[in-house]
């Protein structure tokens, strides 16, 4: 059964849009240019994905502090389950050795040798 011209135009437009969006490469998020001044005592490392209240940084397993604060490269606080490792980070531990604060570094911050 043939389609009426309006239905055919709508379906053709929808298919064309779907094909165009599938063939168009995704645009990376814009660079913020944000370079934070992190605490001098914050260590630098490569952090894996946190799981079961623990995280691996540079191959060493650390517990996560109950009040752990993780900030992404846009300086937004995110829950541990949203971290996709490996990620270049700066981090601090509490008095018991648990990871208390984490800053996921932006490409601009990662390029800095000292990142202070």
Secondary structure, 3 states (H helix, E strand, C coil): CCCCHHHHHHHHHHHHHHHHHHHCCCCCCCCCCCCCCCCCCCEEEEECCCECCEEEECCEEEEEEEEEEEECCCCCEECHHHCCCCEEEEEEECCCCCEEEEEECCHHHHHCCCCC
